[in-house]
Amino acid sequence: MKHNPIALANALGVVTAGIYIACRVLVGLFPGMMFSVAQSWLHGVELTQLNSWNLSLGAFFVGLASSAVFAWLIGYFIAVAYNYFDKK
């Protein structure tokens, strides 16, 4: 089964953007809980020294754009690699 690299990249970019927006909303609504989740995802790294969030609009858009672009690139290269190995 061949994958269209652009379609997969677009899908992964859109899904990542949606997850990023949902995460940002959750951080705004439940900062303490999300801080605990972030710490657990980082294998318990001590984050209490930071104990703050940068929730500026500029940081939001930089994070949204960079995560969506990065996910798009990952999706594209996954499809290209899959198609390459599928031919073998």
GROMACS elastic network, one bead per residue, 0.5 to 0.9 nm:
[ bonds ]
;  ai    aj funct       b0    kb
    1    83     6  0.80525   500
    1    86     6  0.75683   500
    2    79     6  0.82415   500
    2    82     6  0.78370   500
    2    83     6  0.57254   500
    2    86     6  0.75998   500
    3     6     6  0.88188   500
    3     7     6  0.79914   500
    3     8     6  0.72650   500
    3    79     6  0.56254   500
    3    80     6  0.77707   500
    3    82     6  0.74409   500
    3    83     6  0.64650   500
    4     7     6  0.53814   500
    4     8     6  0.62677   500
    4     9     6  0.85591   500
    4    76     6  0.84176   500
    4    79     6  0.66499   500
    4    80     6  0.81799   500
    4    83     6  0.87177   500
    5     8     6  0.52835   500
    5     9     6  0.59801   500
    5    10     6  0.85170   500
    5    75     6  0.70552   500
    5    77     6  0.72463   500
    5    78     6  0.77286   500
    5    80     6  0.60308   500
    5    83     6  0.88401   500
    6     9     6  0.50305   500
    6    10     6  0.59853   500
    6    11     6  0.85041   500
    6    72     6  0.85164   500
    6    75     6  0.81020   500
    6    76     6  0.61135   500
    6    79     6  0.83691   500
    7    10     6  0.51399   500
    7    11     6  0.61280   500
    7    12     6  0.86160   500
    7    75     6  0.86497   500
    7    76     6  0.82058   500
    8    11     6  0.51168   500
    8    12     6  0.61336   500
    8    13     6  0.84886   500
    8    72     6  0.80064   500
    8    75     6  0.55072   500
    8    76     6  0.63396   500
    8    78     6  0.83912   500
    8    79     6  0.67340   500
    9    12     6  0.52270   500
    9    13     6  0.60224   500
    9    14     6  0.85971   500
    9    71     6  0.72273   500
    9    73     6  0.64781   500
    9    74     6  0.70741   500
    9    77     6  0.81653   500
    9    78     6  0.85244   500
    9    79     6  0.79603   500
   10    13     6  0.51055   500
   10    14     6  0.61328   500
   10    15     6  0.85643   500
   10    71     6  0.87943   500
   10    72     6  0.60570   500
   10    75     6  0.76522   500
   10    76     6  0.82845   500
   11    14     6  0.52902   500
   11    15     6  0.61327   500
   11    16     6  0.85124   500
   11    72     6  0.78818   500
   11    75     6  0.79515   500
   12    15     6  0.51750   500
   12    16     6  0.59858   500
   12    17     6  0.85065   500
   12    68     6  0.79055   500
   12    71     6  0.58759   500
   12    72     6  0.58665   500
   12    73     6  0.89442   500
   12    74     6  0.81028   500
   12    75     6  0.58506   500
   12    76     6  0.88400   500
   13    16     6  0.52012   500
   13    17     6  0.61604   500
   13    18     6  0.86809   500
   13    67     6  0.79107   500
   13    69     6  0.65056   500
   13    70     6  0.77625   500
   13    71     6  0.51004   500
   13    73     6  0.82846   500
   13    74     6  0.88704   500
   13    75     6  0.76607   500
   14    17     6  0.50890   500
   14    18     6  0.62214   500
   14    19     6  0.86826   500
   14    68     6  0.68751   500
   14    71     6  0.86555   500
   14    72     6  0.82742   500
   15    18     6  0.50828   500
   15    19     6  0.62161   500
   15    20     6  0.85626   500
   15    68     6  0.83241   500
   15    71     6  0.88316   500
   16    19     6  0.50733   500
   16    20     6  0.60388   500
   16    21     6  0.86070   500
   16    64     6  0.85758   500
   16    67     6  0.68982   500
   16    68     6  0.57760   500
   16    71     6  0.65736   500
   16    72     6  0.86843   500
   17    20     6  0.50101   500
   17    21     6  0.61987   500
   17    22     6  0.86194   500
   17    64     6  0.60963   500
   17    65     6  0.78702   500
   17    67     6  0.70297   500
   17    68     6  0.53765   500
   17    71     6  0.87773   500
   18    21     6  0.51878   500
   18    22     6  0.61792   500
   18    23     6  0.85458   500
   19    22     6  0.50551   500
   19    23     6  0.60128   500
   19    24     6  0.85376   500
   20    23     6  0.51017   500
   20    24     6  0.61662   500
   20    25     6  0.86905   500
   20    63     6  0.80379   500
   20    64     6  0.63758   500
   20    67     6  0.77469   500
   20    68     6  0.85485   500
   21    24     6  0.50770   500
   21    25     6  0.62658   500
   21    26     6  0.86731   500
   21    60     6  0.86174   500
   21    64     6  0.74317   500
   22    25     6  0.51409   500
   22    26     6  0.62357   500
   22    27     6  0.86859   500
   23    26     6  0.50340   500
   23    27     6  0.61681   500
   23    28     6  0.86202   500
   23    34     6  0.85584   500
   24    27     6  0.50946   500
   24    28     6  0.62600   500
   24    29     6  0.87149   500
   24    55     6  0.81738   500
   24    60     6  0.77879   500
   25    28     6  0.50882   500
   25    29     6  0.62312   500
   25    30     6  0.84838   500
   26    29     6  0.50429   500
   26    30     6  0.56378   500
   26    31     6  0.73205   500
   26    33     6  0.88929   500
   26    34     6  0.70848   500
   27    30     6  0.52688   500
   27    32     6  0.80651   500
   27    33     6  0.80612   500
   27    34     6  0.56735   500
   27    35     6  0.78979   500
   27    53     6  0.85231   500
   27    55     6  0.86411   500
   28    31     6  0.59204   500
   28    55     6  0.78257   500
   30    33     6  0.55410   500
   30    34     6  0.61326   500
   30    35     6  0.85559   500
   31    34     6  0.51855   500
   31    35     6  0.59796   500
   31    36     6  0.86694   500
   31    53     6  0.81926   500
   32    35     6  0.50939   500
   32    36     6  0.64119   500
   32    37     6  0.87659   500
   33    36     6  0.51407   500
   33    37     6  0.62874   500
   33    38     6  0.86963   500
   34    38     6  0.60412   500
   34    39     6  0.84808   500
   35    38     6  0.51215   500
   35    39     6  0.62142   500
   35    40     6  0.86585   500
   35    47     6  0.82453   500
   35    48     6  0.89388   500
   35    51     6  0.80771   500
   35    52     6  0.88429   500
   35    53     6  0.88628   500
   36    39     6  0.50808   500
   36    40     6  0.61756   500
   36    41     6  0.86579   500
   36    47     6  0.89769   500
   37    40     6  0.50592   500
   37    41     6  0.61856   500
   37    42     6  0.86851   500
   38    41     6  0.51278   500
   38    42     6  0.63642   500
   38    43     6  0.89578   500
   38    44     6  0.87071   500
   38    47     6  0.87050   500
   39    42     6  0.51425   500
   39    43     6  0.66485   500
   39    44     6  0.52261   500
   39    45     6  0.60157   500
   39    46     6  0.70901   500
   39    47     6  0.64425   500
   39    48     6  0.89953   500
   40    43     6  0.52204   500
   40    44     6  0.50625   500
   40    45     6  0.77220   500
   41    44     6  0.72246   500
   41    45     6  0.87632   500
   42    45     6  0.56681   500
   42    46     6  0.88901   500
   44    47     6  0.82379   500
   46    49     6  0.72670   500
   46    50     6  0.87834   500
   47    50     6  0.55018   500
   47    51     6  0.65535   500
   48    52     6  0.84995   500
   49    52     6  0.86023   500
   50    53     6  0.81961   500
   53    56     6  0.89030   500
   54    59     6  0.69142   500
   54    60     6  0.85763   500
   55    58     6  0.83429   500
   55    59     6  0.65475   500
   55    60     6  0.66492   500
   56    59     6  0.52802   500
   56    60     6  0.62656   500
   56    61     6  0.88817   500
   57    60     6  0.50044   500
   57    61     6  0.63671   500
   57    62     6  0.87041   500
   58    61     6  0.53346   500
   58    62     6  0.62165   500
   58    63     6  0.85581   500
   59    62     6  0.51566   500
   59    63     6  0.60130   500
   59    64     6  0.84194   500
   60    63     6  0.52441   500
   60    64     6  0.60120   500
   60    65     6  0.85708   500
   61    65     6  0.59410   500
   61    66     6  0.83192   500
   62    65     6  0.53244   500
   62    66     6  0.59542   500
   62    67     6  0.83674   500
   63    66     6  0.52708   500
   63    67     6  0.58811   500
   63    68     6  0.83536   500
   64    67     6  0.54224   500
   64    68     6  0.60891   500
   64    69     6  0.85576   500
   65    68     6  0.52581   500
   65    69     6  0.60572   500
   65    70     6  0.84573   500
   66    69     6  0.52090   500
   66    70     6  0.59684   500
   66    71     6  0.84608   500
   67    70     6  0.51191   500
   67    71     6  0.60244   500
   67    72     6  0.84824   500
   68    71     6  0.51157   500
   68    72     6  0.60403   500
   68    73     6  0.86710   500
   69    73     6  0.62641   500
   69    74     6  0.86487   500
   70    73     6  0.52048   500
   70    74     6  0.62778   500
   70    75     6  0.86891   500
   71    75     6  0.60905   500
   71    76     6  0.85498   500
   72    75     6  0.51332   500
   72    76     6  0.61553   500
   72    77     6  0.86941   500
   73    76     6  0.50941   500
   73    77     6  0.61940   500
   73    78     6  0.84729   500
   74    77     6  0.53047   500
   74    78     6  0.60028   500
   74    79     6  0.86339   500
   75    78     6  0.51301   500
   75    79     6  0.62759   500
   75    80     6  0.86870   500
   76    79     6  0.53345   500
   76    80     6  0.62952   500
   76    81     6  0.86597   500
   77    81     6  0.59234   500
   77    82     6  0.83029   500
   78    81     6  0.51477   500
   78    82     6  0.59404   500
   78    83     6  0.85326   500
   79    83     6  0.60688   500
   79    84     6  0.84970   500
   80    83     6  0.52203   500
   80    84     6  0.61754   500
   80    85     6  0.87399   500
   81    84     6  0.50193   500
   81    85     6  0.61974   500
   81    86     6  0.83880   500
   82    85     6  0.52758   500
   82    86     6  0.58439   500
   82    87     6  0.86920   500
   83    87     6  0.64526   500
   84    87     6  0.56065   500
   84    88     6  0.71892   500
   85    88     6  0.53449   500
